[in-house]
Amino acid sequence: MDIKILEDLGLSPNEAKIYEALIEKGESSISDISVHANIHRRNAYDAIERLINKGLCFQIISSSENKYNAVDPDKLKEILAEKQEKLFEALPLLKKKFSKRLAPDEAYIYRGYEGQKNIWRDMLRVGEDIMIIGAKAQWFDPKLDAARDAFYRETKRKKMTFHLLFDDEIRTQLPNFAKTYPGLMKYRYLPKESSTSAITVIFGDYVVMYSGVGIMRMGENTVFFIIHSKDLVEGYRAWFKNIWGQSKEGKK
């Protein structure tokens, strides 16, 4: 068993080792537990007491030496459910505080694949249509497969439409890309001379500028410059519409 799973549920390293030992050996004395889990006897006593308090272990009283045993592992599911319930109870207040924290105008930076996942979360939270200038299918980097699939499922559920201005390379290098696009989409192609290594994404009151991306490629060195400004975004939307009107129409 990977004791890291037990630690992720809130058990200390010693608690996880002892619980695993009891699962494997069954009813055991403190001496046996200490040896099997490779934990000092004094520390084993403390950890067992905590396991008893968490409902994962119970004591068997004997006239000679008390023994201990593990509770059925299904108890772990109850612990996880209790943690989830506490999180759900706390979320409304956390989200309220988060909303108040958002400044009317701010700028910050994300990096790498986790940065892209953060941007997707922001997009889903805003829940509005998304405009992209210089799209390069960069979200289809294989390392983003699982997170991307979940993201697009949610955008379709929320009926969010992507308005994409593709670089001309998409038309020539990935001619069938638009036909297989997983989201709701309208698209056009930029002139060949307009191709750059930059991307601009517009949604809600946000503008995101990418650097360090290529056709169907991102990386840990990709940088995202995020600007949160309602006034600035209106300017970018106006520019997008102007460029859209001058671009080659695509048909899905």
C-alpha positions as CSV (number, residue, x, y, z in Angstrom):
1,M,0.0,0.0,0.0
2,D,1.2,3.5,-0.7
3,I,1.0,5.2,2.7
4,K,1.1,8.6,0.9
5,I,-2.6,7.9,0.2
6,L,-3.3,7.6,3.9
7,E,-1.3,10.7,4.6
8,D,-3.4,12.6,2.1
9,L,-6.4,11.6,4.1
10,G,-4.9,13.3,7.1
11,L,-2.9,10.6,8.8
12,S,0.5,11.4,10.1
13,P,3.4,9.2,8.7
14,N,3.5,7.1,11.9
15,E,-0.3,6.7,11.9
16,A,-0.2,5.6,8.3
17,K,2.5,3.0,9.0
18,I,0.7,1.6,12.0
19,Y,-2.6,1.4,10.2
20,E,-1.0,-0.4,7.3
21,A,0.8,-2.8,9.7
22,L,-2.5,-3.6,11.5
23,I,-4.3,-4.2,8.1
24,E,-1.6,-6.7,7.1
25,K,-1.0,-8.4,10.5
26,G,-4.3,-8.1,12.3
27,E,-4.5,-8.2,16.1
28,S,-1.1,-7.2,17.4
29,S,0.6,-6.0,20.6
30,I,2.4,-2.7,20.8
31,S,5.7,-4.5,20.6
32,D,4.8,-6.3,17.4
33,I,3.4,-3.1,15.9
34,S,6.5,-1.1,16.8
35,V,8.7,-3.7,15.1
36,H,6.5,-4.2,12.0
37,A,6.0,-0.5,11.4
38,N,9.6,0.3,12.3
39,I,8.5,3.0,14.8
40,H,9.9,3.6,18.3
41,R,7.6,2.0,21.0
42,R,6.8,5.4,22.6
43,N,5.9,7.0,19.3
44,A,3.8,4.0,18.4
45,Y,1.7,4.4,21.6
46,D,0.9,8.1,20.7
47,A,0.1,7.3,17.1
48,I,-2.3,4.4,18.1
49,E,-4.1,6.7,20.5
50,R,-4.7,9.1,17.7
51,L,-5.9,6.3,15.4
52,I,-8.4,5.2,18.1
53,N,-9.7,8.8,18.3
54,K,-10.1,8.8,14.5
55,G,-12.0,5.6,14.6
56,L,-9.5,3.7,12.6
57,C,-8.2,1.4,15.3
58,F,-9.5,-0.3,18.5
59,Q,-8.0,-1.7,21.6
60,I,-8.4,-5.3,22.8
61,I,-8.0,-5.4,26.6
62,S,-6.3,-8.4,28.0
63,S,-5.1,-9.5,31.4
64,S,-1.5,-9.9,30.1
65,E,-0.9,-7.4,27.3
66,N,-3.4,-5.2,25.5
67,K,-3.6,-5.6,21.7
68,Y,-4.8,-3.5,18.9
69,N,-6.5,-4.1,15.6
70,A,-7.5,-2.0,12.5
71,V,-11.1,-1.0,11.7
72,D,-12.4,-2.0,8.2
73,P,-10.8,0.2,5.5
74,D,-14.3,1.4,4.4
75,K,-13.9,3.7,7.4
76,L,-11.4,5.7,5.2
77,K,-14.3,6.5,2.8
78,E,-16.2,8.0,5.7
79,I,-13.2,10.2,6.6
80,L,-13.0,11.4,3.0
81,A,-16.7,12.1,2.9
82,E,-16.5,14.1,6.2
83,K,-13.6,16.2,4.8
84,Q,-15.6,16.9,1.6
85,E,-18.6,17.9,3.6
86,K,-16.6,20.3,5.6
87,L,-15.1,21.8,2.4
88,F,-18.5,22.2,0.9
89,E,-19.7,24.0,4.0
90,A,-16.7,26.4,3.9
91,L,-16.7,27.0,0.1
92,P,-19.5,29.7,0.0
93,L,-17.7,31.9,2.5
94,L,-14.3,31.3,0.8
95,K,-15.8,32.2,-2.6
96,K,-17.4,35.3,-1.1
97,K,-14.0,36.5,0.3
98,F,-12.3,35.6,-3.0
99,S,-14.8,37.8,-5.0
100,K,-14.2,40.7,-2.6
101,R,-10.5,40.3,-3.0
102,L,-10.6,40.7,-6.8
103,A,-9.4,44.2,-7.6
104,P,-11.1,46.2,-10.3
105,D,-7.8,46.5,-12.1
106,E,-4.8,44.1,-11.6
107,A,-2.1,42.3,-13.4
108,Y,-0.3,39.1,-12.6
109,I,1.6,36.1,-14.2
110,Y,1.0,32.4,-14.4
111,R,3.5,29.8,-15.8
112,G,3.5,26.4,-17.3
113,Y,0.8,23.8,-17.5
114,E,-0.6,24.5,-14.1
115,G,-0.9,28.2,-15.2
116,Q,-3.0,27.1,-18.1
117,K,-5.3,25.1,-15.8
118,N,-5.7,28.2,-13.6
119,I,-6.8,30.2,-16.7
120,W,-9.3,27.5,-17.6
121,R,-10.8,27.7,-14.1
122,D,-11.1,31.4,-14.4
123,M,-12.9,31.0,-17.8
124,L,-15.4,28.5,-16.3
125,R,-16.0,30.7,-13.3
126,V,-16.7,33.7,-15.6
127,G,-18.8,31.5,-17.9
128,E,-18.8,33.8,-21.0
129,D,-17.7,33.4,-24.6
130,I,-14.0,33.4,-25.3
131,M,-12.1,35.3,-28.1
132,I,-8.6,34.3,-29.2
133,I,-6.2,36.1,-31.5
134,G,-3.4,34.0,-33.0
135,A,-4.8,30.6,-31.9
136,K,-2.3,27.8,-32.5
137,A,-4.2,24.8,-31.0
138,Q,-1.8,25.2,-28.1
139,W,-4.3,23.8,-25.7
140,F,-4.0,20.4,-27.4
141,D,-0.5,19.8,-26.0
142,P,-0.7,16.1,-24.9
143,K,0.3,16.9,-21.4
144,L,-3.0,18.8,-21.0
145,D,-5.3,16.0,-22.3
146,A,-7.2,15.1,-19.1
147,A,-7.7,18.7,-17.9
148,R,-8.6,19.9,-21.4
149,D,-11.2,17.3,-21.9
150,A,-12.9,18.2,-18.6
151,F,-12.7,21.9,-19.5
152,Y,-14.4,21.5,-22.9
153,R,-17.2,19.3,-21.4
154,E,-18.0,22.1,-19.0
155,T,-17.8,24.9,-21.6
156,K,-20.4,22.9,-23.7
157,R,-22.6,22.5,-20.7
158,K,-22.4,26.3,-20.0
159,K,-22.9,27.0,-23.8
160,M,-19.7,29.0,-24.0
161,T,-18.6,29.7,-27.6
162,F,-15.0,30.1,-28.8
163,H,-14.4,32.8,-31.4
164,L,-11.0,31.8,-32.8
165,L,-8.7,33.8,-35.1
166,F,-6.3,31.0,-36.1
167,D,-2.8,31.6,-37.4
168,D,-2.6,30.6,-41.1
169,E,-0.4,27.6,-40.1
170,I,-3.4,25.8,-38.6
171,R,-5.1,25.9,-42.0
172,T,-2.1,24.4,-43.8
173,Q,-0.6,22.1,-41.1
174,L,-3.8,20.9,-39.4
175,P,-6.4,21.2,-42.1
176,N,-9.0,19.0,-40.2
177,F,-8.5,20.6,-36.8
178,A,-11.6,22.8,-37.0
179,K,-13.8,19.7,-37.9
180,T,-12.7,17.9,-34.7
181,Y,-12.7,20.8,-32.3
182,P,-14.5,19.7,-29.1
183,G,-16.1,23.0,-28.1
184,L,-18.7,25.3,-29.6
185,M,-16.7,27.4,-32.1
186,K,-16.7,30.1,-34.7
187,Y,-13.4,30.6,-36.5
188,R,-11.5,32.5,-39.1
189,Y,-7.9,32.6,-40.3
190,L,-5.4,35.4,-40.0
191,P,-3.3,36.4,-43.0
192,K,0.0,34.5,-43.3
193,E,2.0,37.6,-42.6
194,S,0.2,38.1,-39.3
195,S,1.6,34.8,-37.8
196,T,3.6,35.4,-34.6
197,S,4.6,33.4,-31.5
198,A,2.1,35.4,-29.4
199,I,-1.5,34.7,-28.5
200,T,-4.1,37.0,-26.9
201,V,-7.2,35.6,-25.1
202,I,-10.1,37.7,-24.1
203,F,-12.9,36.7,-21.8
204,G,-15.1,38.4,-19.2
205,D,-13.0,41.3,-17.8
206,Y,-9.7,39.5,-18.6
207,V,-7.0,39.7,-21.2
208,V,-4.4,36.9,-21.3
209,M,-1.2,37.2,-23.4
210,Y,0.8,34.0,-24.0
211,S,4.5,33.7,-24.8
212,G,6.5,30.5,-25.5
213,V,3.9,28.5,-27.4
214,G,3.8,26.8,-30.8
215,I,1.4,24.7,-32.9
216,M,-0.2,22.2,-30.5
217,R,2.7,22.9,-28.0
218,M,3.1,24.6,-24.7
219,G,5.6,23.9,-21.9
220,E,6.7,24.6,-18.3
221,N,8.4,27.8,-19.6
222,T,5.2,29.2,-21.1
223,V,4.3,32.5,-19.5
224,F,0.8,34.0,-19.2
225,F,0.4,37.7,-18.6
226,I,-3.1,38.3,-17.2
227,I,-4.7,41.7,-17.0
228,H,-8.0,42.1,-15.2
229,S,-9.5,45.4,-16.3
230,K,-13.0,46.0,-17.6
231,D,-12.0,49.2,-19.5
232,L,-9.0,47.6,-21.1
233,V,-10.9,44.5,-22.2
234,E,-13.5,46.6,-24.0
235,G,-10.7,48.0,-26.2
236,Y,-9.4,44.5,-26.9
237,R,-12.9,43.3,-27.9
238,A,-13.2,46.2,-30.3
239,W,-9.9,45.3,-31.9
240,F,-10.9,41.7,-32.1
241,K,-14.1,42.5,-33.9
242,N,-12.2,44.7,-36.4
243,I,-9.6,42.0,-37.1
244,W,-12.4,39.4,-37.3
245,G,-14.1,41.3,-40.1
246,Q,-10.9,41.4,-42.1
247,S,-10.0,37.7,-41.7
248,K,-10.8,34.7,-43.9
249,E,-14.0,33.0,-42.9
250,G,-13.8,29.3,-41.8
251,K,-16.6,26.8,-41.9
252,K,-17.0,24.0,-39.3
